[in-house]
Amino acid sequence: MNRLASPKQLRASFFRWLLFLVPAVVLLGFLSGQASGSAADNPWFSELQKPDLFPPPATFGIVWSILYIMMGVSFAFICSAWGARLRGWAIAAFLVQLALNLAWSPLFFAAHQITYAQYLLFAIDVMVLVTLILFWKIRVAAGILLVPYLAWVLFATVLNWQFMQLNPHADGKQISNNVERVEL
């Protein structure tokens, strides 16, 4: 017998990776958003002029939750693909694009760097495309699961560009959280 593992062992490996990676990816995405204050009530963000393409704020939490779940499932397919020729490169590409993804919210919402966030999105677009191609070559299902993610980050790139065009004065602007008390 020349197999590395039986189909039953491969399924078990996939489910172990799935049980670890999906919650991990979702949690990392959640923590990035929470740490950066990416809620719609962010004082700096609420002052920005919104582009016409900007969807209702609740959309982002729903979409990102679904995308992070899909990313985790896709990553589990790759991590459980023992012996796949490009597995190491695919895992590295995924981790790089995830790190870039997690850096965007703090850069945009906490540091108020719209222009740098745009550059970061260009890098995310490229890395997600590279990751998708590598995943597709290993497991087609893993690549397919990343297609909506690529579409969403491309949409985010356009949206960020529009924010940059509509709010040039807000790029890097710091909001004071000081409270002024006036007595009469």
Residue frames as a rotation matrix with the C-alpha (Angstrom) as fourth column:
MET 1
0.584 0.812 0.000 0.00
0.812 -0.584 0.000 0.00
0.000 0.000 -1.000 0.00
ASN 2
-0.446 -0.821 0.358 1.54
0.843 -0.519 -0.140 3.33
0.301 0.239 0.923 -1.12
ARG 3
0.408 0.681 0.608 -0.97
0.377 -0.732 0.567 5.74
0.831 -0.002 -0.556 0.45
LEU 4
-0.675 -0.567 0.473 0.07
-0.140 -0.530 -0.836 8.30
0.725 -0.631 0.278 3.03
ALA 5
-0.812 0.504 0.295 -3.30
-0.343 -0.001 -0.939 7.99
-0.473 -0.864 0.173 4.74
SER 6
-0.643 0.683 0.348 -6.63
0.760 0.626 0.176 6.30
-0.097 0.377 -0.921 4.22
PRO 7
-0.407 0.576 0.709 -9.66
0.236 -0.683 0.691 8.36
0.882 0.449 0.142 3.11
LYS 8
0.621 0.649 -0.440 -11.05
0.563 0.022 0.826 7.98
0.545 -0.761 -0.352 6.65
GLN 9
0.048 -0.704 -0.709 -7.81
0.933 -0.222 0.284 9.37
-0.358 -0.675 0.646 8.15
LEU 10
-0.797 -0.329 0.506 -7.84
0.537 -0.768 0.348 12.27
0.275 0.549 0.789 5.68
ARG 11
0.099 0.917 0.387 -11.44
0.281 -0.399 0.873 13.14
0.954 0.022 -0.297 6.60
ALA 12
0.640 0.100 -0.762 -10.55
0.762 0.041 0.646 13.00
0.096 -0.994 -0.049 10.29
SER 13
-0.444 -0.868 -0.225 -7.56
0.859 -0.483 0.169 15.27
-0.255 -0.118 0.960 9.67
PHE 14
-0.581 0.305 0.755 -9.77
0.350 -0.743 0.570 17.74
0.735 0.595 0.325 7.78
PHE 15
0.497 0.868 -0.006 -12.32
0.356 -0.197 0.913 17.86
0.791 -0.456 -0.407 10.62
ARG 16
0.313 -0.472 -0.824 -9.60
0.920 -0.064 0.387 18.38
-0.235 -0.879 0.414 13.25
TRP 17
-0.774 -0.601 0.200 -8.18
0.633 -0.732 0.251 21.28
-0.004 0.321 0.947 11.22
LEU 18
-0.267 0.780 0.566 -11.71
0.331 -0.477 0.814 22.61
0.905 0.405 -0.131 10.66
LEU 19
0.625 0.558 -0.546 -12.52
0.659 -0.002 0.753 22.58
0.419 -0.830 -0.369 14.39
PHE 20
0.015 -0.712 -0.702 -9.36
0.849 -0.361 0.385 24.56
-0.528 -0.602 0.600 15.12
LEU 21
-0.783 -0.545 0.298 -9.04
0.613 -0.598 0.517 26.91
-0.104 0.588 0.802 12.14
VAL 22
-0.109 0.798 0.592 -12.59
0.604 -0.420 0.677 28.20
0.789 0.432 -0.437 11.67
PRO 23
0.787 0.408 -0.462 -12.91
0.612 -0.427 0.665 29.52
0.074 -0.807 -0.586 15.25
ALA 24
-0.045 -0.890 -0.455 -9.31
0.771 -0.320 0.551 30.80
-0.635 -0.326 0.700 15.15
VAL 25
-0.725 -0.216 0.654 -9.82
0.647 -0.540 0.539 32.80
0.236 0.814 0.531 11.94
VAL 26
0.258 0.900 0.350 -13.20
0.553 -0.435 0.711 34.16
0.792 0.010 -0.610 13.09
LEU 27
0.670 -0.042 -0.741 -11.76
0.710 -0.256 0.656 35.11
-0.217 -0.966 -0.142 16.49
LEU 28
-0.426 -0.896 -0.125 -8.76
0.776 -0.433 0.459 36.88
-0.465 0.098 0.880 14.94
GLY 29
-0.521 0.318 0.792 -11.06
0.565 -0.567 0.599 38.86
0.640 0.760 0.115 12.65
PHE 30
0.591 0.796 -0.131 -13.31
0.577 -0.304 0.758 39.78
0.564 -0.524 -0.639 15.57
LEU 31
0.403 -0.511 -0.759 -10.38
0.780 -0.242 0.577 40.85
-0.479 -0.825 0.301 17.74
SER 32
-0.661 -0.641 0.389 -8.91
0.749 -0.530 0.398 42.98
-0.049 0.554 0.831 14.95
GLY 33
-0.156 0.710 0.686 -12.21
0.449 -0.568 0.690 44.79
0.880 0.416 -0.231 14.55
GLN 34
0.754 0.476 -0.452 -12.72
0.588 -0.184 0.788 45.25
0.292 -0.860 -0.419 18.29
ALA 35
0.086 -0.831 -0.549 -9.17
0.871 -0.205 0.447 46.45
-0.484 -0.517 0.706 18.94
SER 36
-0.778 -0.448 0.440 -9.43
0.623 -0.633 0.458 49.06
0.073 0.631 0.772 16.19
GLY 37
-0.474 0.679 -0.560 -12.83
0.109 -0.586 -0.803 50.44
-0.874 -0.442 0.204 17.10
SER 38
-0.999 -0.031 0.032 -14.27
0.033 -0.044 0.998 49.59
-0.029 0.999 0.045 13.71
ALA 39
-0.297 0.954 -0.040 -17.89
0.844 0.242 -0.478 49.99
-0.447 -0.176 -0.877 14.79
ALA 40
-0.011 0.396 0.918 -20.14
0.812 -0.533 0.239 52.46
0.584 0.748 -0.316 12.99
ASP 41
0.911 0.405 -0.079 -20.14
0.365 -0.700 0.613 54.68
0.193 -0.588 -0.786 16.10
ASN 42
-0.061 -0.984 -0.167 -16.39
0.977 -0.094 0.192 55.34
-0.205 -0.151 0.967 15.79
PRO 43
0.428 0.312 -0.848 -16.23
0.332 -0.927 -0.173 59.18
-0.841 -0.207 -0.500 16.20
TRP 44
-0.498 -0.684 -0.533 -13.69
-0.312 -0.432 0.846 59.67
-0.809 0.588 0.002 13.40
PHE 45
-0.900 0.148 0.410 -15.53
0.413 0.588 0.695 57.35
-0.139 0.795 -0.590 11.02
SER 46
0.024 0.997 -0.079 -18.95
0.910 -0.055 -0.412 58.85
-0.415 -0.062 -0.908 11.75
GLU 47
0.209 -0.013 -0.978 -17.64
-0.040 -0.999 0.005 62.25
-0.977 0.038 -0.209 10.62
LEU 48
-0.799 -0.593 0.100 -16.51
0.048 0.103 0.993 60.92
-0.599 0.799 -0.054 7.23
GLN 49
0.007 0.740 -0.673 -18.55
-0.918 -0.262 -0.297 61.56
-0.396 0.620 0.677 4.13
LYS 50
-0.176 0.003 0.984 -19.79
-0.021 1.000 -0.006 58.14
-0.984 -0.022 -0.176 2.96
PRO 51
-0.907 -0.160 -0.390 -19.64
-0.389 -0.038 0.920 57.05
-0.162 0.986 -0.028 -0.69
ASP 52
-0.012 0.955 -0.295 -22.82
-0.998 0.005 0.057 56.07
0.056 0.295 0.954 -2.52
LEU 53
-0.008 -0.073 -0.997 -21.60
-0.370 0.927 -0.065 52.46
0.929 0.368 -0.034 -2.60
PHE 54
-0.842 -0.406 0.354 -21.35
-0.449 0.166 -0.878 52.29
0.298 -0.899 -0.322 1.20
PRO 55
-0.230 0.788 -0.572 -23.74
0.212 0.614 0.761 49.58
0.950 0.054 -0.308 2.42
PRO 56
0.704 0.508 0.497 -25.62
-0.400 -0.296 0.868 49.69
0.588 -0.809 -0.005 5.75
PRO 57
-0.097 -0.858 0.505 -23.11
-0.946 -0.077 -0.314 49.26
0.308 -0.508 -0.804 8.62
ALA 58
0.327 0.278 0.903 -24.67
-0.669 0.743 0.014 45.97
-0.667 -0.609 0.429 9.80
THR 59
0.924 0.034 -0.380 -23.68
-0.341 0.522 -0.782 44.44
0.171 0.852 0.494 6.45
PHE 60
0.131 -0.987 -0.088 -20.00
-0.748 -0.040 -0.662 44.43
0.650 0.153 -0.744 7.39
GLY 61
-0.326 -0.222 0.919 -20.36
-0.875 0.439 -0.204 42.27
-0.359 -0.871 -0.337 10.51
ILE 62
0.606 0.637 0.477 -22.53
-0.369 0.756 -0.541 39.76
-0.705 0.152 0.693 8.68
VAL 63
0.881 -0.274 -0.385 -20.37
-0.338 0.205 -0.919 39.58
0.331 0.940 0.088 5.55
TRP 64
-0.062 -0.990 0.129 -17.06
-0.849 -0.016 -0.528 39.38
0.525 -0.142 -0.839 7.43
SER 65
-0.048 0.099 0.994 -18.38
-0.768 0.632 -0.100 36.64
-0.638 -0.768 0.046 9.73
ILE 66
0.871 0.418 0.259 -19.39
-0.143 0.720 -0.679 34.55
-0.471 0.554 0.687 6.72
LEU 67
0.701 -0.656 -0.280 -16.12
-0.431 -0.077 -0.899 35.28
0.568 0.751 -0.336 4.90
TYR 68
-0.181 -0.802 0.569 -13.98
-0.975 0.071 -0.210 34.38
0.128 -0.593 -0.795 7.92
ILE 69
0.293 0.350 0.889 -15.86
-0.469 0.864 -0.186 31.08
-0.833 -0.363 0.418 8.26
MET 70
0.995 0.095 -0.012 -15.33
-0.052 0.424 -0.904 30.34
-0.081 0.900 0.427 4.57
MET 71
0.360 -0.932 -0.025 -11.65
-0.736 -0.268 -0.622 31.28
0.573 0.242 -0.783 4.87
GLY 72
-0.142 -0.383 0.913 -11.24
-0.910 0.414 0.032 28.91
-0.390 -0.826 -0.407 7.82
VAL 73
0.645 0.441 0.624 -12.90
-0.156 0.876 -0.457 26.05
-0.748 0.198 0.633 5.95
SER 74
0.919 -0.334 -0.208 -10.77
-0.224 -0.011 -0.975 26.72
0.324 0.942 -0.085 2.89
PHE 75
0.064 -0.945 0.320 -7.62
-0.927 -0.174 -0.331 26.82
0.369 -0.275 -0.888 5.00
ALA 76
0.122 0.050 0.991 -8.61
-0.659 0.751 0.043 23.52
-0.742 -0.658 0.125 6.68
PHE 77
0.972 0.213 0.097 -8.82
-0.056 0.613 -0.788 21.89
-0.227 0.761 0.608 3.23
ILE 78
0.578 -0.810 -0.094 -5.24
-0.407 -0.187 -0.894 22.98
0.707 0.555 -0.438 2.54
CYS 79
-0.075 -0.630 0.773 -3.81
-0.996 0.003 -0.094 22.14
0.057 -0.777 -0.627 5.95
SER 80
0.282 0.258 0.924 -5.25
-0.451 0.886 -0.110 18.63
-0.847 -0.386 0.366 5.68
ALA 81
0.951 0.033 -0.309 -3.87
-0.304 0.304 -0.903 18.12
0.064 0.952 0.299 2.16
TRP 82
0.385 -0.841 0.379 -0.83
-0.332 0.257 0.908 16.17
-0.861 -0.476 -0.180 3.36
GLY 83
-0.170 -0.597 0.784 1.66
0.539 0.610 0.581 15.57
-0.825 0.522 0.218 0.58
ALA 84
0.822 0.471 0.321 0.28
0.531 -0.427 -0.732 18.23
-0.207 0.772 -0.601 -1.77
ARG 85
0.101 -0.880 0.464 3.08
0.952 -0.051 -0.303 19.77
0.290 0.472 0.832 -3.81
LEU 86
-0.358 -0.219 0.908 2.30
0.227 -0.963 -0.143 23.45
0.906 0.155 0.394 -3.10
ARG 87
0.479 0.668 -0.569 0.89
0.680 0.128 0.722 23.00
0.556 -0.733 -0.393 0.42
GLY 88
-0.080 -0.602 -0.795 3.70
0.944 -0.302 0.134 24.88
-0.321 -0.739 0.592 2.21
TRP 89
-0.927 -0.239 0.290 3.52
0.346 -0.842 0.413 27.83
0.145 0.483 0.863 -0.19
ALA 90
-0.168 0.952 0.255 -0.29
0.275 -0.203 0.940 27.92
0.947 0.228 -0.227 0.09
ILE 91
0.442 0.278 -0.853 -0.17
0.878 0.060 0.475 27.93
0.183 -0.959 -0.218 3.89
ALA 92
-0.506 -0.716 -0.481 2.43
0.764 -0.631 0.136 30.72
-0.401 -0.299 0.866 3.86
ALA 93
-0.819 0.246 0.518 0.38
0.227 -0.690 0.687 32.78
0.526 0.681 0.509 1.37
PHE 94
0.224 0.961 -0.162 -2.75
0.530 0.019 0.848 32.35
0.818 -0.276 -0.505 3.48
LEU 95
0.267 -0.166 -0.949 -0.98
0.947 -0.136 0.290 33.46
-0.178 -0.977 0.121 6.65
VAL 96
-0.814 -0.578 -0.061 0.50
0.545 -0.796 0.265 36.52
-0.201 0.182 0.962 4.91
GLN 97
-0.572 0.652 0.498 -2.84
0.146 -0.517 0.844 37.61
0.807 0.555 0.201 3.44
LEU 98
0.396 0.724 -0.565 -4.55
0.716 0.141 0.683 37.02
0.575 -0.675 -0.463 6.80
ALA 99
-0.177 -0.545 -0.819 -1.97
0.901 -0.424 0.087 39.17
-0.395 -0.723 0.567 8.60
LEU 100
-0.953 -0.132 0.272 -2.48
0.257 -0.829 0.497 41.92
0.160 0.543 0.824 6.01
ASN 101
-0.153 0.983 0.100 -6.25
0.348 -0.041 0.937 41.58
0.925 0.178 -0.336 6.36
LEU 102
0.403 0.313 -0.860 -6.07
0.892 0.076 0.446 41.86
0.205 -0.947 -0.249 10.15
ALA 103
-0.540 -0.691 -0.480 -3.86
0.753 -0.651 0.090 44.96
-0.375 -0.313 0.873 9.88
TRP 104
-0.575 0.299 0.762 -6.34
0.513 -0.594 0.620 46.90
0.638 0.747 0.188 7.76
SER 105
0.490 0.867 -0.092 -8.92
0.615 -0.268 0.742 47.74
0.618 -0.420 -0.664 10.46
PRO 106
0.387 -0.376 -0.842 -6.37
0.768 -0.374 0.520 49.16
-0.510 -0.848 0.144 12.92
LEU 107
-0.698 -0.692 0.185 -4.74
0.667 -0.533 0.521 51.15
-0.262 0.487 0.833 10.13
PHE 108
-0.480 0.590 0.649 -8.02
0.413 -0.500 0.761 52.60
0.774 0.634 -0.003 8.85
PHE 109
0.482 0.876 0.002 -10.18
0.379 -0.210 0.901 52.92
0.790 -0.434 -0.433 11.99
ALA 110
0.679 -0.244 -0.692 -7.61
0.697 -0.081 0.712 53.41
-0.230 -0.966 0.115 14.77
ALA 111
-0.342 -0.907 -0.246 -4.76
0.699 -0.420 0.579 55.20
-0.628 0.026 0.778 12.97
HIS 112
0.551 0.697 -0.458 -7.11
0.165 -0.629 -0.759 57.02
-0.818 0.343 -0.462 10.54
GLN 113
-0.456 -0.808 -0.373 -4.71
-0.366 -0.212 0.906 56.37
-0.811 0.550 -0.198 7.67
ILE 114
0.598 0.799 0.062 -7.01
-0.225 0.241 -0.944 56.17
-0.770 0.551 0.324 4.64
THR 115
0.542 -0.450 -0.710 -4.19
-0.829 -0.148 -0.539 56.41
0.138 0.881 -0.453 2.08
TYR 116
-0.585 -0.795 0.161 -1.99
-0.811 0.573 -0.114 53.78
-0.001 -0.197 -0.980 3.74
ALA 117
-0.186 0.622 0.761 -5.06
-0.258 0.716 -0.649 51.58
-0.948 -0.316 0.027 4.15
GLN 118
0.764 0.430 -0.481 -5.55
-0.536 0.009 -0.844 51.87
-0.359 0.903 0.238 0.38
TYR 119
-0.025 -0.867 -0.497 -1.99
-0.929 0.204 -0.309 50.70
0.370 0.454 -0.811 -0.27
LEU 120
-0.681 -0.174 0.711 -2.55
-0.559 0.751 -0.351 47.87
-0.473 -0.636 -0.609 2.18
LEU 121
0.348 0.887 0.303 -5.71
-0.329 0.418 -0.846 46.86
-0.878 0.195 0.438 0.31
PHE 122
0.541 -0.243 -0.805 -3.75
-0.821 0.055 -0.569 46.66
0.183 0.968 -0.170 -2.95
ALA 123
-0.593 -0.805 0.009 -1.36
-0.769 0.563 -0.303 44.25
0.239 -0.186 -0.953 -1.20
ILE 124
-0.391 0.548 0.740 -4.31
-0.402 0.622 -0.672 42.29
-0.828 -0.560 -0.023 0.23
ASP 125
0.624 0.651 -0.432 -5.87
-0.646 0.117 -0.755 42.03
-0.441 0.750 0.494 -3.25
VAL 126
0.118 -0.682 -0.722 -2.66
-0.853 0.302 -0.425 40.58
0.508 0.666 -0.546 -4.67
MET 127
-0.792 -0.502 0.348 -2.10
-0.610 0.638 -0.469 38.17
0.014 -0.584 -0.812 -1.77
VAL 128
-0.035 0.846 0.533 -5.70
-0.470 0.457 -0.756 36.93
-0.882 -0.277 0.381 -1.79
LEU 129
0.688 0.251 -0.681 -5.43
-0.725 0.190 -0.662 36.28
-0.036 0.949 0.312 -5.54
VAL 130
-0.296 -0.873 -0.387 -2.13
-0.785 0.453 -0.423 34.42
0.545 0.178 -0.820 -5.05
THR 131
-0.715 0.083 0.695 -3.64
-0.533 0.578 -0.617 32.42
-0.453 -0.812 -0.369 -2.18
LEU 132
0.367 0.930 0.038 -6.75
-0.607 0.270 -0.748 31.61
-0.705 0.251 0.663 -4.21
ILE 133
0.458 -0.253 -0.852 -4.65
-0.803 0.293 -0.519 30.33
0.381 0.922 -0.069 -7.14
LEU 134
-0.651 -0.759 -0.010 -2.46
-0.657 0.570 -0.494 28.19
0.381 -0.315 -0.869 -4.87
PHE 135
-0.461 0.568 0.682 -5.50
-0.514 0.455 -0.727 26.81
-0.723 -0.685 0.082 -3.03
TRP 136
0.535 0.714 -0.452 -7.25
-0.762 0.177 -0.622 26.07
-0.364 0.678 0.639 -6.35
LYS 137
0.052 -0.615 -0.787 -4.24
-0.796 0.450 -0.404 24.05
0.603 0.647 -0.467 -7.52
ILE 138
-0.895 -0.392 0.215 -4.33
-0.433 0.642 -0.633 21.93
0.110 -0.659 -0.744 -4.36
ARG 139
-0.602 0.796 0.062 -8.08
0.686 0.556 -0.469 21.60
-0.408 -0.240 -0.881 -3.78
VAL 140
-0.661 0.395 0.638 -10.59
0.398 -0.537 0.744 23.23
0.637 0.745 0.198 -6.13
ALA 141
0.392 0.870 -0.298 -13.13
0.721 -0.089 0.687 23.53
0.571 -0.484 -0.663 -3.31
ALA 142
0.078 -0.454 -0.888 -10.61
0.859 -0.421 0.291 25.50
-0.506 -0.785 0.357 -1.24
GLY 143
-0.895 -0.418 0.153 -10.12
0.428 -0.714 0.553 27.93
-0.122 0.561 0.819 -4.12
ILE 144
-0.310 0.872 0.379 -13.84
0.490 -0.196 0.850 28.29
0.815 0.449 -0.366 -4.74
LEU 145
0.407 0.481 -0.777 -14.40
0.906 -0.103 0.411 29.18
0.118 -0.871 -0.477 -1.08
LEU 146
-0.319 -0.620 -0.716 -12.03
0.662 -0.687 0.299 32.14
-0.678 -0.379 0.630 -1.48
VAL 147
-0.551 0.133 0.824 -13.79
0.739 -0.379 0.556 33.65
0.386 0.916 0.111 -4.53
PRO 148
0.578 0.797 0.174 -16.35
0.620 -0.567 0.543 35.63
0.531 -0.206 -0.822 -2.46
TYR 149
0.491 -0.507 -0.708 -13.51
0.616 -0.372 0.694 36.86
-0.615 -0.777 0.130 -0.23
LEU 150
-0.619 -0.724 0.303 -11.60
0.712 -0.354 0.607 38.12
-0.332 0.591 0.735 -3.27
ALA 151
-0.145 0.655 0.742 -14.75
0.711 -0.453 0.539 39.84
0.688 0.605 -0.400 -4.55
TRP 152
0.784 0.497 -0.372 -15.32
0.605 -0.477 0.637 41.50
0.139 -0.725 -0.675 -1.17
VAL 153
0.121 -0.794 -0.596 -11.74
0.608 -0.415 0.676 42.78
-0.785 -0.444 0.432 -0.80
LEU 154
-0.677 -0.270 0.685 -11.90
0.727 -0.392 0.564 44.17
0.116 0.880 0.461 -4.34
PHE 155
0.343 0.865 0.366 -15.14
0.622 -0.501 0.602 45.93
0.704 0.021 -0.710 -3.34
ALA 156
0.693 -0.142 -0.706 -13.40
0.627 -0.365 0.688 47.17
-0.356 -0.920 -0.164 -0.17
THR 157
-0.431 -0.899 0.078 -10.57
0.785 -0.330 0.525 48.52
-0.446 0.287 0.848 -2.32
VAL 158
-0.402 0.388 0.829 -13.03
0.608 -0.565 0.559 50.57
0.685 0.728 -0.009 -4.38
LEU 159
0.676 0.718 -0.168 -14.85
0.567 -0.360 0.741 51.70
0.471 -0.596 -0.651 -1.24
ASN 160
0.294 -0.672 -0.680 -11.61
0.754 -0.275 0.596 52.75
-0.587 -0.688 0.426 0.47
TRP 161
-0.656 -0.528 0.540 -10.63
0.755 -0.473 0.454 54.66
0.016 0.705 0.709 -2.69
GLN 162
0.029 0.770 0.637 -13.94
0.523 -0.555 0.647 56.51
0.852 0.314 -0.419 -2.60
PHE 163
0.769 0.166 -0.618 -13.48
0.637 -0.284 0.717 57.35
-0.057 -0.944 -0.324 1.09
MET 164
-0.209 -0.944 -0.257 -10.04
0.803 -0.315 0.505 58.70
-0.558 -0.100 0.824 0.24
GLN 165
-0.624 0.002 0.781 -11.46
0.648 -0.558 0.519 60.87
0.437 0.830 0.347 -2.57
LEU 166
0.320 0.890 0.324 -14.38
0.447 -0.444 0.777 62.20
0.835 -0.104 -0.540 -0.50
ASN 167
0.987 0.093 -0.134 -12.40
0.156 -0.300 0.941 62.82
0.047 -0.949 -0.310 2.70
PRO 168
0.311 -0.944 0.113 -8.87
0.435 0.035 -0.900 64.06
0.845 0.329 0.421 1.91
HIS 169
0.043 -0.226 0.973 -8.93
-0.614 -0.774 -0.153 66.22
0.788 -0.591 -0.172 5.05
ALA 170
0.760 0.393 0.517 -9.56
-0.648 0.404 0.645 63.19
0.044 -0.826 0.562 7.30
ASP 171
0.671 -0.557 -0.489 -6.47
0.219 0.779 -0.587 61.20
0.708 0.287 0.645 6.30
GLY 172
-0.322 -0.859 -0.399 -4.41
0.610 0.133 -0.781 60.87
0.723 -0.495 0.481 9.47
LYS 173
-0.183 0.329 0.926 -6.66
-0.478 -0.853 0.209 63.23
0.859 -0.404 0.313 11.44
GLN 174
-0.771 -0.092 -0.630 -6.69
0.472 0.581 -0.663 62.51
0.427 -0.808 -0.405 15.14
ILE 175
0.223 0.904 0.364 -9.87
0.031 -0.380 0.925 62.99
0.974 -0.195 -0.112 17.12
SER 176
-0.759 -0.442 0.478 -9.54
-0.417 -0.235 -0.878 64.28
0.500 -0.866 -0.006 20.65
ASN 177
-0.116 0.701 -0.704 -11.37
0.510 0.650 0.563 62.21
0.852 -0.294 -0.433 23.23
ASN 178
-0.933 -0.255 -0.254 -11.07
0.349 -0.464 -0.814 64.96
0.090 -0.848 0.522 25.80
VAL 179
0.135 0.990 -0.025 -14.28
0.896 -0.112 0.429 66.08
0.422 -0.080 -0.903 27.43
GLU 180
-0.803 -0.352 0.481 -14.65
0.184 -0.914 -0.362 69.76
0.567 -0.202 0.799 28.10
ARG 181
-0.096 0.760 -0.642 -16.70
0.993 0.122 -0.004 70.80
0.075 -0.638 -0.767 31.09
VAL 182
-0.676 -0.019 0.736 -18.33
0.142 -0.984 0.105 74.20
0.723 0.176 0.668 31.07
GLU 183
-0.343 0.555 -0.758 -19.94
0.930 0.090 -0.355 75.62
-0.129 -0.827 -0.548 34.19
LEU 184
-0.236 0.358 0.903 -22.34
0.356 -0.833 0.423 78.53
0.904 0.421 0.069 34.11
